[in-house]
Amino acid sequence: MHTTDVLIIGAGPGGYVAALRAAQFGNRVTIVDKANLGGTCLNVGCIPSKALIEASHYANMHKKAVRAGVRFSDVSVDFQALQDWKNSLVDQLTSGIEGLLTHREIMILQGEASFQDRYTVKVAGEEEHLVSFSSCIIATGSRPVQIPALRFGNRVLTSTEALALQEKPSSLAIIGGGYIGVELGTMFANFGTHVTIFEGMDTILPGFSTDMSSIVFEQLTSRENVRVHTGAKVTSVEQGPQGVNIHADINGSVKQVESDYVLVTVGRKPNTGDLHLENAGVRVSEQGFIPIDDSGRTNHPHIFAIGDITPGPALAHRATLQGKIAVESLNGEVGDGSEYVIPAVVYSDPPLASVGPSEAELVAAGYTVDVHNFPFDHNGRALTLGMAKGFVKLIVDSFDQTILAAEVAGEGAPELVNELAVSIQSGLTPEDVSLVVHAHPTLGESIMEAADKAIGLPVHTL
């Protein structure tokens, strides 16, 4: 039996940050994970995908450079070297996490955790441990949803296998046009793979506004090696030794596509089924999510849940925030996750980012709003980068002029959204933002320009 103040189950971006924060509070901390430190995000998700996406931009750079009169040829991609580079980045980051945990004298246990009762967890690994805790934070993340008629394996891939391919596929079919499907589809297309995306909804990236998703759709469908089918239902997939044969109903029309592999990205579901939460009396929804309050507490005040296993957007930075709040709460401080705005990002081409509710959600909630756009093709830096598609959008409360939400479509969106998140969370108005001097020439000036427009004093747009 091992006794600890705080037991954390799951060492992803929510769990390991919670462990470090708990140690800073002086708690004795134990963290458990059945896989590698860093969780899905670091090992097979956020970091590997962004590394390969960045590399795909290098491979595609010659097409953009020719517009500026720079020509080069003989572009080739060594997928084995690419994977080695990606893995070295993951190793560097996981080693860093282990070093931080060790420095804080946090006990690390590897194995599968299951509740024995409300205050005890069994960890089954190479050795078996019983851990008694005063408080527990559950942070076990999520896994890909599997279509019943389409089981993973062989040439049917999850994002994990797609990111680990040792050679470039000549063709790839993707079921699901959400952010994972679009990101990886764009990445492989940049490497020269012929990509076909099947999305059941009427638009790709259904979590983003039509203004944003339409730019990505237009860019994707303008490419010779990409096909996007919306309103598509995949009816069957036949696997063979050299590839797969996909049958789909596309708005009432039957289509057949042959491909080297098929990548399934239709969503993710919470990893709660193997925790035996019933032994601890923790409430779980039919979908496997754990209901929590604004501090992250479950129906038992000493047991918390964070990240993908809780209702809400499945985002690494949300899990990190929840981990910090849970630790503050179990140490007697007042933590409230409802006070924060959570940005969402997709590394498409061009990239997209949003923060705050959508315009439709705000109107449904009773707000009267004003919407102000500044286009990237009026921004000098965007033009010099050759990436002038996109905009900054501010959604402003018509009554008190506070910024309620914002969107960025275009180059630099994942970085620009952070200034907008600060503005919204701080209750700033467009006038406040307009008064901040932004360096020239930068993409960030577009935020100032949108604010200028909102106060009726536009400079570089009408």
URZILIN-V141654 format. One record per pair of residues at least 6 apart in sequence whose ideal C-beta (glycine too) atoms are under 8 Angstrom apart, sorted by the first residue. I is the first residue (numbers start at 0). J is the second residue. D is the distance in whole Angstrom. If there is no record, write none. Layout:
i=[I	I]
j=[J	J]
d=[D	D]
//
This chain:
i=[0	0	0	1	1	1	1	1	1	2	2	2	2	3	3	3	3	3	3	3	3	4	4	4	4	4	4	4	5	5	5	5	5	5	5	5	5	5	5	5	5	5	6	6	6	6	6	6	6	6	6	7	7	7	7	7	7	7	7	7	7	7	7	8	8	8	8	8	8	8	8	8	8	8	9	9	9	9	9	9	9	9	9	10	10	10	10	10	10	10	10	10	10	10	11	11	11	11	11	11	11	11	11	11	11	12	12	12	12	12	12	12	12	12	12	13	13	13	13	13	13	13	13	13	13	14	14	14	14	14	14	14	14	14	15	15	15	15	15	15	15	16	16	16	17	17	17	17	17	17	17	18	18	18	18	18	19	19	19	19	20	20	20	20	21	21	21	21	22	22	22	22	23	24	24	26	26	28	28	28	29	29	29	29	29	29	30	30	30	30	30	31	31	31	31	31	31	31	32	32	33	33	33	33	33	34	35	35	35	36	36	36	36	36	37	37	37	37	37	38	38	39	39	39	40	40	41	41	41	41	42	42	43	43	43	43	44	44	45	46	46	46	47	47	47	47	48	48	48	48	48	48	48	49	50	50	50	51	51	51	51	52	52	52	52	54	54	54	54	55	55	55	55	55	56	58	58	58	58	58	59	61	61	61	61	63	64	64	66	67	76	76	76	78	78	78	78	79	79	82	82	85	97	100	101	108	108	108	108	109	109	110	110	110	110	110	110	110	111	111	111	111	112	112	112	112	113	113	113	113	113	113	113	114	114	114	114	114	114	114	114	115	115	115	115	116	116	117	117	117	117	117	118	118	118	118	119	119	119	119	120	120	120	120	121	121	121	121	122	122	122	133	134	134	134	134	135	135	135	136	136	136	136	136	136	136	136	137	137	137	137	137	137	137	137	137	137	138	138	138	138	138	138	139	139	139	139	139	139	140	140	140	140	140	140	141	141	141	141	141	141	141	141	142	142	142	143	143	143	143	143	143	143	143	143	143	144	144	144	144	145	145	146	146	146	146	148	148	149	149	149	149	149	149	151	151	151	153	154	154	154	154	154	154	155	155	155	155	155	155	156	156	156	156	157	157	158	158	158	158	161	161	161	161	161	162	164	167	167	167	167	168	168	168	168	168	169	169	169	170	170	170	170	170	170	170	170	170	171	171	171	171	171	171	171	171	171	171	171	172	172	172	172	172	172	172	172	172	172	172	173	173	173	173	173	173	173	173	173	173	174	174	174	174	174	174	174	174	175	175	175	175	175	175	175	175	176	176	176	176	176	176	176	176	176	176	177	177	177	177	177	177	177	177	178	178	178	178	179	180	180	180	180	180	181	181	181	181	181	181	181	182	182	182	183	183	184	184	184	184	185	185	185	185	187	188	188	188	188	188	189	191	192	193	193	194	194	194	195	195	195	195	195	195	195	196	196	196	196	196	196	197	197	197	197	197	197	198	198	198	198	198	199	199	199	199	200	200	201	201	202	202	202	202	202	203	203	203	203	203	203	204	204	204	204	204	204	205	206	207	207	207	207	207	208	208	208	208	210	210	210	210	211	211	211	211	212	214	214	214	214	214	214	215	215	215	215	215	215	216	218	218	218	218	219	219	219	220	220	228	228	228	230	230	231	231	231	231	231	232	232	232	233	233	233	234	234	234	235	235	236	236	236	236	236	237	237	237	241	242	242	242	242	243	243	243	243	243	244	244	244	245	245	245	245	245	246	246	246	247	247	247	247	248	267	267	268	268	269	269	269	269	269	269	270	270	271	271	271	271	271	272	276	276	279	279	280	280	281	281	281	281	281	281	282	282	282	282	283	284	284	287	288	288	288	289	289	289	289	290	290	290	290	291	291	291	291	291	291	293	293	293	293	294	294	294	294	294	294	294	294	295	295	295	295	295	295	295	295	295	295	296	296	296	296	297	297	301	303	303	303	305	305	305	305	306	306	306	306	306	307	307	309	311	312	312	314	314	316	316	317	320	320	320	321	323	324	324	324	325	327	327	328	338	339	340	340	340	340	340	341	342	342	342	342	342	342	342	343	343	343	344	344	344	344	344	344	345	345	346	349	349	349	349	349	349	349	350	350	350	350	350	350	351	351	351	351	352	352	352	352	352	352	353	353	353	353	353	354	354	354	354	354	354	355	355	355	355	355	355	356	356	356	357	358	358	358	358	361	361	361	361	362	366	366	366	367	367	367	368	368	368	368	368	369	369	369	369	370	370	370	370	371	371	371	371	371	371	371	371	372	372	372	372	372	373	373	373	373	373	373	373	373	373	374	374	374	375	375	375	375	375	375	375	375	375	375	375	376	376	376	377	377	377	378	378	378	378	378	378	378	379	379	379	380	380	380	380	381	381	381	381	381	381	383	384	386	386	387	388	388	389	389	389	389	389	390	390	390	390	390	391	391	391	391	391	391	391	391	391	392	392	392	392	393	393	393	393	393	393	393	394	394	394	394	394	395	395	395	395	395	395	396	396	399	400	400	400	400	401	401	401	402	402	402	402	402	402	402	403	404	405	405	405	405	407	407	407	407	409	410	411	411	415	415	415	415	418	418	419	421	422	422	429	429	429	429	429	430	430	431	432	432	432	433	433	433	433	433	433	435	437	437	437	437	438	448	448	448	448	451	451	452]
j=[129	130	131	29	106	128	129	130	131	27	130	131	132	27	28	29	106	130	131	132	133	21	26	27	28	132	133	134	17	18	21	26	27	28	29	132	133	134	135	136	326	329	29	30	31	120	130	132	134	135	136	14	15	17	18	21	28	29	30	31	135	136	138	14	31	32	112	120	135	136	137	138	139	274	31	32	38	137	138	139	140	270	306	18	30	31	32	35	36	37	38	96	107	138	32	37	38	39	40	41	138	140	306	315	318	37	38	40	41	306	315	316	318	319	322	38	138	140	305	306	315	318	319	321	322	30	32	38	136	138	305	306	318	322	30	36	37	38	96	99	100	319	322	323	136	138	305	322	323	325	326	28	30	100	103	105	99	100	103	105	322	323	326	327	28	326	329	330	28	103	104	105	103	326	330	326	330	103	105	106	105	106	107	108	130	132	100	105	106	107	108	108	109	110	112	120	122	130	38	109	109	110	111	112	124	42	41	42	93	93	96	97	100	107	46	89	92	93	96	44	140	140	141	142	46	315	89	92	93	96	89	93	158	159	162	163	158	315	315	88	89	92	85	88	89	162	158	162	179	182	183	186	346	346	84	85	88	81	85	162	186	182	185	186	346	76	81	84	85	185	186	187	189	190	189	74	76	189	190	191	189	70	71	72	74	385	70	71	385	385	167	190	191	164	165	166	167	165	166	163	165	162	107	107	107	122	124	128	130	124	125	122	123	124	125	126	127	128	122	123	124	273	120	121	122	274	120	121	123	273	274	275	278	120	121	274	275	276	278	279	281	121	129	275	278	278	279	279	280	299	301	302	131	132	133	301	129	130	131	132	129	130	132	135	127	128	129	130	128	129	130	301	301	302	303	329	301	302	303	295	303	304	305	322	325	326	329	271	274	281	289	297	302	303	304	305	308	304	305	306	308	318	322	269	270	271	274	306	308	269	270	306	307	308	318	267	268	269	270	306	307	308	313	267	268	270	151	157	158	159	263	264	265	266	267	268	265	266	267	268	151	263	174	233	263	265	235	236	155	174	233	236	261	263	157	160	263	238	238	242	243	259	260	261	236	238	243	260	261	263	260	261	262	263	262	263	179	183	262	264	171	183	187	260	262	183	260	187	190	191	192	187	192	258	259	260	192	193	259	192	193	194	195	242	257	258	259	260	184	187	192	193	194	195	258	259	260	261	262	194	195	196	197	243	245	256	258	260	261	262	180	183	184	194	195	196	197	261	262	264	180	197	233	261	262	263	264	265	196	197	198	199	263	264	265	266	196	197	198	200	202	203	204	205	227	229	198	203	204	205	206	264	265	266	204	206	345	347	264	196	198	203	262	264	196	203	204	215	219	345	347	345	346	347	262	264	194	196	219	225	219	346	347	348	194	194	219	222	224	225	348	224	224	224	225	224	225	226	225	226	227	228	245	256	258	203	219	225	226	227	228	228	231	233	245	247	249	227	228	229	230	231	229	230	231	232	229	230	229	230	209	212	213	216	229	212	215	216	219	227	229	211	212	215	345	347	351	212	343	343	345	351	353	406	353	357	358	406	390	392	406	408	351	353	406	408	351	349	351	388	389	408	409	345	347	348	349	351	408	227	347	348	349	388	225	227	348	226	227	247	249	254	249	250	247	248	249	250	254	247	248	249	245	246	247	246	247	248	245	246	243	244	245	246	261	243	244	246	259	257	258	259	260	257	258	259	260	261	255	256	257	255	256	257	258	261	253	254	255	253	254	255	256	254	307	313	286	287	286	287	288	289	307	308	307	308	283	287	288	289	308	287	283	289	299	302	298	299	289	297	298	299	302	304	289	290	297	298	289	290	310	308	308	309	310	297	304	308	309	297	298	309	310	297	303	304	305	309	310	334	335	336	337	303	324	325	328	333	334	335	336	303	304	305	309	321	324	325	328	334	336	302	303	325	328	303	304	329	325	328	329	318	321	322	325	313	317	318	321	322	313	318	321	317	341	343	341	343	341	342	341	336	339	341	336	334	334	335	336	334	333	334	334	424	424	354	355	420	423	424	354	352	353	354	416	417	419	420	352	353	354	350	351	352	412	413	416	351	352	413	386	388	389	408	409	410	412	408	409	410	411	412	413	406	407	408	412	406	407	412	413	415	416	404	405	406	407	416	404	405	416	419	420	423	394	402	403	404	405	423	364	403	404	404	368	370	394	404	368	394	403	404	368	396	397	403	396	397	398	394	395	396	397	403	394	395	397	453	392	393	394	395	392	393	395	429	449	450	452	453	390	391	392	449	452	390	391	445	446	448	449	452	459	460	389	390	460	381	386	387	388	389	390	391	409	410	442	445	382	387	388	448	459	460	387	440	442	444	445	448	459	439	440	444	440	441	442	444	387	389	409	410	442	445	440	410	409	410	409	408	409	407	408	409	410	412	406	407	408	409	445	405	406	407	409	415	445	446	448	449	405	406	407	449	402	405	419	429	449	450	453	402	403	404	405	406	401	402	403	428	429	453	402	403	428	428	429	430	453	426	427	428	419	422	423	427	428	429	432	423	423	416	419	422	423	415	416	419	445	442	442	442	443	442	443	445	446	443	446	446	427	431	432	449	450	451	453	454	450	454	450	446	447	450	447	450	451	453	454	456	447	443	444	446	447	444	457	458	459	460	457	458	460]
d=[5	8	6	7	7	6	7	5	7	8	8	5	8	5	7	4	7	6	7	5	8	8	4	4	7	7	5	7	8	8	5	5	7	5	7	7	7	5	7	7	7	7	5	8	7	6	6	4	7	5	7	5	8	5	5	7	7	7	5	7	7	5	6	7	5	8	5	7	7	7	5	6	6	7	7	6	7	7	4	4	6	8	7	8	5	8	4	8	5	7	6	8	8	8	8	7	2	6	6	7	6	5	7	7	7	8	6	5	7	8	4	7	5	5	8	8	4	8	4	4	8	3	6	6	4	6	7	7	7	4	8	8	8	7	7	6	7	8	5	8	7	5	5	7	5	7	7	3	7	6	5	5	5	6	8	5	6	7	6	7	7	5	4	8	5	5	8	8	5	4	7	6	8	6	5	8	7	7	5	7	7	4	8	6	6	7	7	6	7	6	7	5	8	7	5	7	5	7	7	6	7	6	5	8	7	7	8	5	6	5	5	6	7	7	8	8	6	5	6	8	6	5	7	8	7	4	6	6	6	8	6	7	7	4	6	8	7	8	6	6	6	6	5	8	6	5	7	6	8	6	7	7	8	6	7	5	5	7	6	6	6	6	7	5	5	8	6	7	8	7	4	8	3	5	7	6	5	6	5	8	4	8	6	7	6	5	7	7	6	7	6	6	8	7	6	5	5	6	8	7	6	8	7	6	8	5	7	6	7	5	7	4	5	3	7	8	8	7	7	5	7	7	5	7	5	7	7	5	7	7	6	4	8	6	8	6	5	6	4	4	8	5	7	8	6	6	6	5	6	6	8	8	6	6	8	8	6	7	5	8	8	5	7	7	7	7	6	8	4	8	6	7	5	7	7	4	7	5	7	8	5	7	6	7	5	7	8	8	7	8	7	8	7	7	5	7	6	8	5	5	7	7	7	8	4	7	7	8	6	8	5	6	5	7	8	4	6	5	6	8	4	7	6	6	6	6	8	4	7	8	7	7	8	8	6	8	5	4	6	5	6	7	7	8	6	6	7	8	6	8	7	5	8	6	6	8	7	6	5	7	5	7	5	7	7	7	7	8	6	6	5	7	5	7	8	7	6	6	7	6	8	6	8	7	5	8	8	8	5	7	6	7	5	8	4	5	7	7	6	6	4	8	8	8	7	4	5	8	7	5	5	7	5	8	6	6	5	8	6	8	5	8	7	7	5	6	4	7	5	7	5	7	5	7	7	5	7	7	5	6	8	5	5	6	7	5	7	6	8	7	7	8	7	4	4	7	5	7	3	7	8	4	7	8	7	7	8	8	7	7	7	6	8	7	6	7	4	8	4	6	7	8	7	4	7	6	6	6	8	6	5	6	5	6	6	7	5	5	7	7	7	8	6	5	6	5	8	6	6	5	8	7	7	5	8	6	5	7	8	5	8	7	8	5	7	7	8	7	7	5	7	5	4	6	8	6	8	7	7	5	8	6	8	7	6	6	7	8	6	6	7	5	8	7	6	6	7	6	8	6	7	7	4	6	6	7	7	8	7	8	7	6	6	8	7	6	7	6	7	7	7	7	5	7	6	5	8	6	8	6	6	5	8	8	5	7	7	7	8	7	8	5	7	7	5	5	7	8	5	7	5	7	6	4	5	7	5	8	8	6	5	8	6	7	5	5	6	6	8	5	6	7	5	7	6	7	4	8	8	6	6	5	7	7	5	8	7	5	7	8	5	7	5	8	7	6	7	8	6	7	5	8	7	8	7	6	7	6	7	4	5	8	6	4	8	7	6	5	8	6	5	6	6	7	7	7	7	7	6	5	7	6	6	8	7	6	7	5	6	7	8	7	6	6	5	6	4	5	6	7	7	8	7	6	7	5	8	5	8	8	5	5	5	8	6	7	4	8	5	7	7	4	6	6	8	5	6	4	6	7	7	7	6	8	7	7	6	7	4	7	7	6	4	5	6	8	7	3	6	8	4	7	7	7	6	6	6	7	7	7	5	7	6	8	6	8	4	7	5	7	8	4	4	8	7	5	5	6	5	5	7	6	7	4	5	7	8	5	7	5	7	7	7	5	7	5	7	5	8	7	6	6	5	6	5	6	7	8	7	7	8	4	6	8	7	5	6	7	5	4	5	7	4	7	7	5	7	7	7	6	5	5	5	6	7	8	6	3	6	5	7	7	5	7	6	6	6	7	5	7	6	7	7	6	8	7	8	4	7	5	6	6	6	7	8	5	5	7	6	7	6	8	7	5	7	7	5	8	5	4	5	7	5	7	8	6	5	5	8	4	4	6	8	6	7	5	7	4	7	5	7	4	6	8	4	7	8	6	7	4	7	7	5	5	7	8	6	6	5	7	8	8	4	8	4	5	5	7	5	7	7	6	6	8	7	6	7	4	8	8	6	7	4	2	7	7	8	8	6	7	8	7	7	5	8	7	4	5	7	4	6	4	8	7	6	5	8	6	5	7	6	7	5	4	7	8	7	6	7	8	6	6	8	5	8	5	7	7	8	5	7	6	8	5	5	6	7	6	7	7	7	7	4	7	7	5	6	7	8	8	6	4	8	6	6	7	6	7	6	7	8	7	6	8	4	8	4	5	7	5	8	6	6	4	6	4	5	8	6	8	7	5	5	7	4	8	7	6	6	7	5	6	6]
//
